Amino acid sequence: MDKCKHVGRLRLAQDHSILNPQKWHCVDCNTTESVWACLSCSHVACGRYIEEHAIKHFQEKKHPVALEVNELYVFCYLCDDYVLNDNATGDLKLLRSTLSAIKSQNYECTTRSGRTLRSMASEDISAGSVQELLWDEDRMFTALWHRRRSLMGRVFRSWFELTAGGKRRTEEERLREEAEIRRTKTRERRQELKRRLKEELESTPPRKSYRLKEQSQTSTPTMKVRAVLPKTVSRIPLPPQQQAARRKVATAIHKQRKICTGEKKTTTSTSLRAGKLKSGDSPIKRRPTVTPGVTGLRNLGNTCYMNSILQVLSHLHIFRECFLQLDLNQALELLASAANGSAHKPSSPILKRRNLSAGLSGGASRTRSMELIQPKEPSSKHISLCHELHTLFQVMWSGKWALVSPFAMLHSVWRLIPAFRGYAQQDAQEFLCELLDKVQRELETTGTVQPAHMPASQRKLIKQVLNVINTIFHGQLLSQVTCLACDNKSNTVEPFWDLSLEFPERYHCYGKETASQYPCLLTEMLAKFTETEALEGKIYACDQCNSKRRRFSSKPVILTEAQKQLVVHKLPQVLRLHLKRFRWSGRNHREKIGVHVGFDQILNMEPYCCRDSTGTLRPDCFIYDLSAVVMHHGKGFGSGHYTSYCYNTEGGFWVHCNDSKLNICTVEEVCKAQAYILFYTQRVSQEKGPSL
């Protein structure tokens, strides 16, 4: 929420709970997770994803604004959204800086609550008095720092209001508030006019058609001559009084729209012009359609990693078609009903519409958004990621919704993948691996449990989808170790679902200038992945060199020098290339390699495959087309933002997916992105993909 009107002047007492970290726990359930402090009183409670004690406090006390003490988010319960603006005095910014200062203080002595305080210089004081003095000193230091900052801010604000820039800003804010008040009054008048028009239309008595009127005329004995009516007439004109009333209301609505939008007079006709408004028409415009697939996903609190991966999976044609046809929740409900011996109707999710208009290109707009809000809890008692993917893909590719709030998907991820529970920053690559692993396990479990109670068509569909999930990202690597003493080669085939590519050593730079001057190529990273690596020292036990040695012989094993090489033995349908941008520097710090990686829209994998594969496959099987790109914006591993570029197969264009904002872009913009995960689709499999 960019402009929340409920953020007022903060008046916090010195002993307020938000300034005391020892009170940062729910007063009802004593939890320390997702703790929200009320900015109108000293109440502290847990959020809606724990026990919802903060919402209960809002319902009882009607205090709308609360602050999350750990992540410093501000939420308004009346607006039902996060607050991004501040009041005129900047109290929220001052409060955030104060809490950050409290949490960032470093001391040498630890209190009972776990906080570290500064130690005293004298060593002959007892431990209890030391703790008490340190606590008093900590409170005095925090209060003094807060007061000095508040006084300095008040002085600078007073000085700024006397300057020309301050007066200009004050005048702009006053004009903005007056314009907002005028728009609100205009909107209310327009709604009142619509209501009056609707009441007048409903109170109008039904009109008789020409057929009924003709029958009444023919039944009259005094009428001898039957009137001949033209066939082209479709309705009887309204009485003059009713026409005048409708014309008056329609003209007033049209004038109010011109005043509200500030548009000039035009000669085009409107749907509410006098004499053209039908009795069944509505003054509200019909909802336009959205391009299939161009649907944004709202960020529910550091969930950009999930949104970017879901957008990529929904734009992969093979993956999307599988889950559009399969609803695993139906199979689970059939099994449950068969076990209970009663018929069970499939439950439908409860959906909420926010507004009725949207853009043709999808995504969120600044004025109105056609948003679908999923329920806070999963729609069925069977928690299934496959079912949530099926529901989400249906909504995203239905062409009816421009924005989705995936609450049900997020809660299913929290319950089935506990490592991603909460609102902390997460890695998109780790989430993708965990999500695909859980989906595969769900399909395997559902296909093997009580197959007799499931229809044959459902079992066949689950088997086909499981086969696609197992093969779409699945490939094979050939690990070849060559003995340098006898030139014997030992081959081992290993499966892989993605290739993690390392940067060459010369690209491990830290400055932005150096990173921009020397871009790295994707072919260099693939060549480094498949290059021959010499094993250090004589550590390899060659089978051929030890063939003459008996198994239980007392002679030592002969160790030789060797070299190792990894090449691709079998190519997957969708090739996932993970660029290892984060490297360890120090004990607990991971820094990002900000080098730009140059990649093309077409990738030839033939130089990186083993010779046996190159001889048996056609040349077209090694050609891959770029399908999606996941990017990481930021400097560190624990911070930043994830977005993705996806190719829309239905419309034939590229889309930049930034949570709720979606923009159509070109291939040149995609190739200039700082890629983190690349998705390439095999050209032959794309033309002849497996059908369900």
C-alpha positions in Angstrom: 0.0 0.0 0.0 1.8 3.2 -1.2 -0.6 5.6 0.5 -2.1 4.3 3.7 -4.3 6.9 5.4 -4.2 5.1 8.8 -0.6 5.9 9.6 -0.9 8.7 12.1 1.4 10.4 14.6 3.2 7.9 16.8 3.2 8.6 20.6 5.2 5.8 22.2 5.8 5.8 26.0 9.3 5.2 27.4 8.3 1.8 28.7 6.6 0.7 25.5 7.0 -2.9 24.6 8.4 -2.2 21.2 11.5 -0.6 22.7 12.2 -3.5 25.1 13.5 -6.7 23.3 12.6 -8.7 26.4 9.0 -8.2 25.6 9.2 -9.2 21.9 7.0 -12.2 22.4 3.3 -12.9 22.1 1.5 -12.0 25.3 -1.0 -14.9 24.7 1.0 -17.8 23.4 4.6 -16.6 24.3 5.9 -17.3 20.8 8.8 -15.3 19.3 8.0 -16.0 15.6 6.2 -13.4 13.5 5.7 -11.0 16.5 3.7 -7.9 15.7 3.7 -4.8 18.0 0.7 -2.5 18.0 1.6 1.1 17.2 -1.4 2.5 19.1 -0.8 0.7 22.4 1.8 -1.5 24.1 0.2 -4.8 23.0 2.5 -7.5 21.3 1.0 -10.5 19.6 1.7 -13.2 17.0 0.8 -12.8 13.3 -1.9 -14.5 11.3 0.3 -17.4 10.3 0.9 -18.5 14.0 -2.1 -18.1 16.2 -3.7 -14.8 14.8 -3.6 -13.0 18.2 -2.7 -9.8 16.5 -5.8 -9.9 14.3 -7.9 -10.6 17.4 -6.4 -7.6 19.1 -7.3 -5.5 16.0 -10.9 -6.8 16.1 -11.3 -5.9 19.7 -9.4 -2.6 20.0 -9.7 -1.4 16.4 -6.0 -0.5 16.2 -5.2 -0.9 12.5 -1.4 -0.4 12.3 1.2 -2.9 13.6 4.9 -3.5 13.1 6.8 -6.7 12.9 9.7 -6.3 15.4 12.1 -8.7 13.7 11.7 -7.8 10.0 10.4 -4.2 10.6 7.4 -4.6 8.3 4.4 -2.3 8.9 0.9 -3.8 8.1 -2.5 -2.1 8.1 -5.4 -4.3 8.9 -8.0 -1.9 7.5 -6.2 -1.7 4.1 -5.2 -5.4 4.4 -1.8 -4.7 2.9 1.7 -3.8 3.8 2.4 -0.1 4.4 5.1 1.5 2.3 4.6 5.2 3.1 5.3 7.2 6.2 3.6 10.0 8.0 4.6 13.7 7.6 7.0 13.6 10.6 8.7 10.4 9.5 7.9 8.5 12.6 8.0 5.0 11.0 11.5 5.7 9.6 12.7 6.9 13.0 11.2 3.9 14.7 12.9 1.5 12.3 16.2 3.1 12.8 15.8 3.0 16.6 14.9 -0.7 16.5 17.9 -1.4 14.2 20.2 0.4 16.6 18.8 -1.6 19.5 19.4 -4.9 17.7 22.8 -4.0 16.3 24.4 -3.0 19.7 27.4 -5.3 20.5 28.3 -6.1 24.1 30.5 -8.5 26.0 28.1 -9.5 28.8 25.0 -11.6 28.2 21.7 -11.1 30.1 19.1 -13.7 31.0 17.1 -12.9 27.9 20.0 -13.6 25.6 20.9 -10.0 24.8 24.6 -8.9 25.0 25.4 -5.8 27.0 28.6 -3.8 27.5 30.8 -4.9 30.4 31.9 -2.8 33.3 35.5 -1.7 33.9 35.6 -2.6 37.5 35.9 -6.3 38.4 35.1 -6.2 42.1 31.3 -5.7 41.7 29.0 -8.6 42.2 27.4 -10.3 39.2 23.8 -9.2 40.0 24.7 -5.6 40.4 26.7 -5.7 37.1 23.7 -7.0 35.3 21.5 -4.4 36.8 23.9 -1.5 36.1 24.4 -2.7 32.5 20.7 -2.9 31.9 20.2 0.6 33.2 23.1 1.9 31.1 21.7 0.2 28.0 18.2 1.8 28.5 19.8 5.2 29.2 22.0 5.0 26.1 19.1 3.9 23.9 16.7 6.6 25.2 19.4 9.3 24.9 20.2 8.3 21.4 16.5 8.2 20.4 15.9 11.6 22.0 18.9 13.3 20.3 17.8 11.9 16.9 14.2 13.0 17.5 15.3 16.5 18.5 17.7 16.8 15.6 15.0 15.6 13.2 12.5 18.1 14.6 14.9 20.9 14.2 15.8 20.1 10.6 12.1 19.6 9.7 11.3 23.0 11.2 14.2 24.6 9.3 13.2 22.8 6.1 9.6 24.1 6.3 10.9 27.7 6.3 12.9 27.2 3.1 11.5 27.6 -0.4 11.7 23.8 -1.1 9.9 23.1 2.2 7.1 25.6 1.4 6.8 24.1 -2.1 6.5 20.6 -0.7 3.9 21.7 1.9 1.9 23.4 -0.9 2.1 20.3 -3.1 0.9 18.0 -0.2 -2.0 20.4 0.5 -3.0 20.4 -3.2 -2.7 16.7 -3.4 -4.9 16.2 -0.4 -7.5 18.6 -1.8 -7.4 16.8 -5.1 -7.9 13.5 -3.3 -10.9 14.9 -1.5 -12.4 16.1 -4.7 -12.0 12.8 -6.4 -13.6 11.0 -3.4 -16.6 13.4 -3.5 -16.9 12.9 -7.2 -16.8 9.2 -6.9 -19.5 9.3 -4.2 -21.7 11.5 -6.4 -21.2 9.1 -9.4 -22.2 6.1 -7.3 -25.2 8.0 -6.0 -26.3 8.7 -9.6 -25.8 5.1 -10.5 -27.9 4.0 -7.6 -30.7 6.4 -8.5 -30.6 5.2 -12.1 -30.8 1.6 -11.0 -33.8 2.3 -8.7 -35.6 4.2 -11.5 -35.0 1.3 -14.0 -36.3 -1.2 -11.4 -39.4 0.9 -10.6 -40.3 1.2 -14.3 -43.4 -1.1 -15.1 -42.9 -3.7 -17.8 -43.9 -2.7 -21.2 -46.3 -4.6 -23.4 -44.9 -5.9 -26.7 -46.6 -5.2 -30.1 -47.9 -8.7 -30.2 -49.8 -8.4 -26.9 -51.1 -5.0 -27.9 -52.2 -6.4 -31.3 -54.0 -9.2 -29.6 -55.8 -6.8 -27.3 -56.8 -4.7 -30.3 -58.2 -7.7 -32.2 -60.2 -8.9 -29.2 -62.1 -5.6 -29.0 -65.5 -5.9 -30.7 -65.6 -2.2 -31.7 -62.3 -2.5 -33.6 -63.1 -3.6 -37.2 -60.0 -2.6 -38.9 -56.8 -4.4 -37.9 -53.7 -2.2 -37.6 -50.8 -3.3 -39.7 -47.6 -3.0 -37.9 -44.2 -2.9 -39.5 -41.9 -5.9 -38.9 -38.8 -3.8 -38.4 -40.0 -2.3 -35.1 -38.4 -4.1 -32.2 -39.6 -2.1 -29.2 -42.1 0.6 -28.1 -40.6 4.0 -27.3 -40.6 5.0 -23.7 -43.0 7.7 -22.4 -41.7 11.3 -22.7 -41.3 11.7 -18.9 -39.2 8.5 -18.5 -37.1 9.4 -21.5 -36.4 12.8 -20.0 -35.4 11.3 -16.6 -33.1 8.8 -18.2 -31.5 11.4 -20.4 -30.9 13.7 -17.4 -29.3 10.9 -15.3 -27.1 9.7 -18.2 -25.9 13.2 -18.9 -25.0 13.8 -15.3 -23.0 10.5 -15.1 -21.2 11.5 -18.3 -20.2 14.9 -16.9 -19.0 13.4 -13.7 -16.8 11.0 -15.6 -15.3 13.8 -17.6 -14.6 15.8 -14.4 -13.0 12.8 -12.6 -10.7 11.8 -15.4 -10.0 15.3 -16.8 -10.6 14.3 -20.4 -11.5 16.7 -23.2 -14.7 16.9 -25.1 -14.9 14.4 -28.0 -17.4 13.6 -30.6 -17.4 9.9 -29.9 -20.6 8.3 -28.6 -20.9 6.7 -25.2 -22.9 3.8 -24.0 -24.9 6.0 -21.6 -26.0 8.6 -24.1 -29.6 9.6 -24.1 -31.9 7.3 -26.1 -29.4 4.5 -26.4 -29.4 3.0 -22.9 -31.2 -0.3 -22.8 -33.1 -1.6 -19.9 -30.8 -4.6 -19.4 -27.5 -2.7 -19.8 -25.3 -2.0 -16.8 -23.2 1.2 -16.3 -20.3 -1.0 -15.2 -18.0 -2.0 -18.1 -17.5 -5.6 -18.9 -14.3 -7.3 -17.8 -11.8 -7.6 -20.6 -9.8 -10.7 -21.2 -6.2 -11.3 -20.3 -3.5 -12.9 -22.5 -3.2 -16.5 -21.3 -0.1 -17.0 -19.2 0.5 -13.3 -18.6 -0.7 -13.4 -14.9 1.3 -11.9 -12.1 1.9 -13.5 -8.7 1.7 -11.2 -5.7 4.7 -11.1 -3.3 3.4 -12.4 0.1 6.6 -11.4 2.0 10.0 -12.4 0.5 8.3 -15.0 -1.8 10.0 -13.7 -5.0 12.0 -16.9 -5.2 8.8 -19.0 -5.3 7.1 -16.6 -7.8 9.9 -16.7 -10.3 10.2 -20.5 -10.2 6.4 -20.9 -10.6 6.4 -18.6 -13.5 9.1 -20.6 -15.2 7.4 -23.9 -14.6 4.1 -22.6 -15.9 5.8 -21.4 -19.1 7.4 -24.8 -19.8 4.9 -26.3 -22.2 5.5 -30.0 -21.3 5.4 -29.4 -17.6 2.3 -27.2 -17.8 0.2 -29.5 -19.9 0.8 -32.4 -17.4 -0.6 -30.5 -14.5 -3.4 -28.9 -16.4 -4.8 -32.3 -17.1 -4.0 -34.0 -13.8 -5.7 -33.0 -10.5 -4.1 -35.3 -7.9 -6.5 -34.1 -5.3 -9.4 -35.9 -7.1 -7.4 -39.2 -6.8 -6.8 -38.6 -3.1 -10.4 -37.9 -2.5 -11.4 -41.0 -4.4 -9.1 -43.1 -2.2 -10.5 -41.4 1.0 -14.1 -42.0 -0.1 -13.4 -45.6 -0.9 -11.7 -46.1 2.5 -14.7 -44.6 4.3 -17.3 -46.2 2.1 -19.1 -43.0 1.3 -19.2 -40.8 -1.8 -17.3 -37.6 -1.5 -17.8 -34.6 -3.7 -14.6 -32.8 -4.8 -14.2 -29.5 -3.0 -13.8 -26.3 -4.9 -11.5 -23.5 -3.7 -13.0 -20.4 -2.3 -11.9 -17.4 -4.4 -12.3 -13.7 -3.9 -12.3 -11.0 -6.5 -10.9 -7.6 -5.7 -11.9 -5.5 -8.8 -13.6 -6.0 -12.1 -11.3 -4.3 -14.6 -7.7 -5.0 -15.8 -5.3 -4.5 -18.7 -5.1 -6.7 -21.7 -1.5 -7.6 -21.0 -2.1 -8.8 -17.5 -0.1 -8.1 -14.3 -0.9 -5.4 -11.8 -1.8 -1.8 -12.7 -1.6 1.4 -10.7 -5.4 2.0 -10.8 -7.3 -1.3 -10.6 -6.2 -4.9 -10.7 -8.2 -8.0 -11.6 -6.8 -10.1 -8.7 -7.7 -13.6 -7.5 -7.0 -14.2 -3.9 -6.5 -17.8 -2.9 -7.8 -18.9 0.5 -5.4 -18.7 3.5 -5.6 -22.5 3.9 -5.6 -25.2 1.3 -8.9 -25.9 -0.4 -9.0 -29.5 0.7 -8.0 -31.6 3.7 -5.4 -33.4 1.4 -2.4 -31.1 1.2 -0.9 -31.7 -2.2 1.6 -29.6 -4.2 0.4 -31.3 -7.4 -3.1 -30.1 -6.7 -1.9 -26.6 -6.0 0.1 -26.5 -9.2 -3.0 -27.8 -11.1 -5.2 -25.0 -9.6 -2.5 -22.3 -10.1 -1.8 -23.2 -13.7 -5.5 -23.3 -14.5 -5.9 -19.8 -13.2 -2.8 -18.4 -14.8 -3.6 -19.8 -18.3 -7.4 -19.2 -18.2 -7.1 -15.7 -19.5 -9.4 -14.3 -16.8 -7.1 -13.1 -14.1 -4.3 -10.5 -14.2 -3.0 -11.1 -10.7 -3.0 -14.0 -8.2 -2.2 -14.1 -4.5 -1.0 -17.7 -4.1 -1.7 -18.1 -0.4 -2.7 -21.8 -0.7 0.4 -22.6 -2.6 2.6 -20.9 0.0 0.9 -22.7 2.9 1.3 -26.0 1.1 5.0 -25.3 0.7 5.3 -24.4 4.3 3.7 -27.6 5.5 5.4 -30.0 3.1 8.8 -28.3 2.8 9.6 -27.0 6.4 12.9 -25.6 5.3 11.1 -22.8 3.5 8.7 -21.9 6.3 8.6 -18.3 7.2 9.4 -15.0 5.4 13.2 -15.3 5.3 15.2 -14.9 2.1 15.6 -18.2 0.3 17.5 -19.5 -2.7 15.5 -20.1 -5.9 17.7 -23.1 -7.0 17.2 -24.9 -3.7 13.5 -24.3 -3.9 13.2 -25.6 -7.4 15.0 -28.9 -6.5 12.9 -29.4 -3.3 9.7 -28.7 -5.2 10.3 -31.1 -8.0 11.4 -33.8 -5.5 8.2 -33.4 -3.4 6.1 -33.5 -6.6 7.7 -36.7 -7.7 7.2 -38.3 -4.3 3.6 -37.4 -4.3 3.0 -38.9 -7.7 4.8 -42.1 -6.8 2.9 -42.5 -3.4 -0.5 -41.9 -5.0 0.2 -44.3 -7.8 1.2 -47.1 -5.5 -1.4 -46.8 -2.6 -4.6 -48.9 -3.1 -4.7 -48.9 -6.9 -7.8 -51.0 -6.9 -10.0 -48.1 -5.6 -8.8 -45.8 -8.3 -10.2 -45.7 -11.9 -7.9 -47.1 -14.6 -7.9 -43.8 -16.5 -6.8 -41.9 -13.4 -4.0 -44.5 -12.7 -2.9 -44.2 -16.4 -2.8 -40.4 -16.3 -0.8 -40.4 -13.0 1.7 -42.9 -14.6 2.1 -40.8 -17.7 2.6 -37.6 -15.7 5.1 -39.3 -13.4 7.0 -40.5 -16.5 7.1 -37.0 -17.9 8.3 -35.6 -14.5 11.0 -38.2 -14.3 12.3 -37.6 -17.9 11.8 -33.9 -18.6 14.9 -32.8 -16.5 16.6 -36.1 -16.3 19.9 -36.6 -18.1 23.1 -38.8 -17.7 26.7 -37.9 -17.1 29.6 -40.1 -18.1 32.5 -39.9 -15.5 35.6 -41.2 -17.2 38.8 -41.9 -15.2 42.0 -42.6 -17.3 45.0 -44.3 -15.7 48.2 -42.5 -16.8 50.3 -45.7 -16.2 48.4 -48.1 -18.5 46.0 -45.8 -20.3 43.0 -47.8 -19.0 39.7 -46.0 -19.0 37.0 -46.6 -16.4 33.5 -45.3 -17.2 30.7 -44.6 -14.8 27.2 -43.3 -15.7 25.6 -41.0 -13.2 22.1 -39.3 -13.4 21.7 -35.5 -13.2 18.7 -33.1 -13.1 20.7 -29.9 -13.6 24.3 -28.8 -14.3 26.0 -26.5 -11.8 28.6 -24.5 -13.7 31.5 -22.8 -12.0 33.1 -19.6 -13.2 36.7 -19.8 -14.3 39.3 -18.5 -11.9 39.9 -15.3 -13.8 36.3 -14.2 -13.3 36.4 -14.4 -9.5 36.5 -10.6 -9.2 34.9 -8.3 -6.7 34.7 -4.8 -8.3 31.8 -3.8 -10.6 34.2 -2.1 -13.1 36.2 -5.3 -13.6 33.0 -7.4 -13.8 31.6 -5.2 -16.5 34.8 -5.0 -18.6 35.3 -8.8 -18.9 32.1 -10.7 -19.4 32.1 -14.5 -19.2 30.6 -16.8 -21.9 28.3 -19.7 -21.2 30.4 -21.9 -23.6 33.5 -21.2 -21.4 31.7 -22.5 -18.3 30.5 -25.6 -20.2 34.0 -26.2 -21.4 35.3 -25.8 -17.8 32.7 -28.3 -16.7 33.8 -30.9 -19.3 37.5 -30.3 -19.2 40.0 -33.0 -18.2 41.1 -32.7 -14.6 44.3 -34.2 -13.3 44.0 -36.0 -9.9 46.6 -34.8 -7.4 49.2 -37.5 -6.6 49.1 -41.2 -6.9 45.6 -41.9 -5.5 43.9 -44.0 -8.1 43.7 -47.8 -7.8 43.5 -49.0 -11.4 41.8 -52.3 -12.0 44.1 -53.3 -14.9 47.3 -52.4 -13.0 46.0 -54.5 -10.0 44.6 -57.4 -12.1 47.5 -59.7 -11.4 47.2 -59.1 -7.6 45.1 -61.6 -5.7 42.1 -60.4 -3.8 43.3 -61.4 -0.4 46.9 -60.9 -1.1 49.2 -59.2 1.4 50.8 -57.2 -1.3 49.9 -53.4 -1.2 47.5 -52.0 -3.8 49.2 -50.3 -6.7 48.2 -46.6 -6.8 48.8 -44.5 -9.9 48.3 -41.1 -11.3 45.1 -40.5 -13.2 42.9 -37.8 -14.8 39.1 -37.4 -14.8 36.6 -36.0 -17.2 32.8 -35.4 -17.1 30.9 -35.4 -20.3 27.2 -35.6 -21.1 26.0 -39.1 -21.9 22.3 -38.5 -22.4 20.6 -35.1 -22.9 17.4 -34.2 -21.1 14.3 -32.6 -22.8 14.7 -29.4 -20.6 18.3 -28.5 -19.8 18.7 -26.6 -16.5 22.0 -24.7 -16.2 22.7 -23.4 -12.6 25.4 -20.7 -12.6 27.3 -20.8 -9.3 27.4 -17.1 -8.6 27.7 -17.5 -4.8 31.1 -18.5 -3.3 32.2 -18.9 0.2 34.6 -16.1 1.5 35.4 -16.6 5.1 33.6 -18.9 7.6 30.0 -17.8 7.4 29.8 -15.4 4.4 28.9 -16.1 0.9 29.5 -13.4 -1.7 28.2 -13.0 -5.2 30.2 -13.1 -8.4 28.7 -10.2 -10.4 30.2 -11.1 -13.7 27.8 -10.9 -16.7 27.4 -14.2 -18.5 26.8 -14.0 -22.2 24.4 -16.6 -23.5 22.6 -17.0 -26.8 19.1 -18.0 -27.7 20.3 -21.2 -29.4 22.7 -23.6 -27.6 24.6 -26.5 -29.3 25.4 -29.2 -26.8 27.3 -31.5 -29.2 30.9 -30.3 -28.1 30.1 -31.3 -24.5 28.7 -34.8 -25.2 30.6 -38.1 -25.3 31.5 -39.5 -28.7 29.1 -42.5 -28.4 26.1 -40.1 -28.2 27.3 -37.9 -31.0 27.5 -40.9 -33.3 24.0 -42.3 -32.6 21.9 -39.1 -32.5 20.9 -36.8 -35.2 22.5 -33.3 -35.3 19.1 -31.7 -34.5 19.0 -33.5 -31.1 21.9 -31.3 -29.8 20.2 -28.0 -30.5 18.4 -26.3 -27.6 16.2 -23.1 -27.6 16.2 -20.7 -24.7 12.9 -21.0 -22.7 13.4 -19.1 -19.4 15.9 -17.2 -17.3 15.9 -16.7 -13.5 17.9 -13.6 -12.3 19.1 -12.6 -8.9 19.3 -8.8 -8.2 21.5 -7.8 -5.3 25.0 -8.2 -3.9 24.7 -11.0 -1.2 23.3 -14.5 -0.8 20.9 -13.6 2.1 19.4 -10.5 0.4 18.3 -9.3 -3.0 15.4 -10.0 -5.3 14.5 -12.7 -7.9 12.8 -12.1 -11.2 12.4 -14.2 -14.4 12.2 -14.0 -18.1 9.8 -16.5 -19.7 8.9 -17.3 -23.3 5.1 -17.4 -23.8 4.4 -20.2 -26.3 0.8 -19.1 -26.8 1.6 -15.5 -27.8 5.1 -16.0 -29.1 6.7 -13.3 -27.0 9.0 -12.9 -24.0 7.6 -11.7 -20.6 9.6 -10.2 -17.7 7.9 -11.6 -14.5 8.6 -9.3 -11.5 6.1 -10.6 -8.9 2.9 -8.8 -9.7 4.4 -6.7 -12.5 4.7 -8.3 -16.0 6.2 -6.5 -19.0 6.6 -7.8 -22.6 10.3 -7.6 -23.6 12.6 -8.5 -26.5 15.2 -11.3 -26.9 18.0 -8.7 -26.7 16.8 -7.6 -23.3 16.7 -11.2 -22.1 20.3 -11.9 -23.3 21.5 -8.8 -21.4 20.2 -10.1 -18.1 22.4 -11.3 -15.2 21.3 -14.9 -15.3 21.3 -17.2 -12.3 19.4 -20.2 -13.8 19.0 -20.9 -17.5 16.3 -23.2 -19.0 16.9 -24.6 -22.5 14.3 -26.8 -24.3 15.4 -29.5 -26.8 14.2 -28.5 -30.2 13.3 -32.1 -31.4 11.4 -32.8 -28.2 9.7 -29.5 -28.4 8.3 -30.5 -31.8 7.5 -34.1 -30.9 6.8 -33.9 -27.1 5.1 -36.7 -25.2 1.3 -36.4 -25.3 -1.1 -37.3 -22.5 
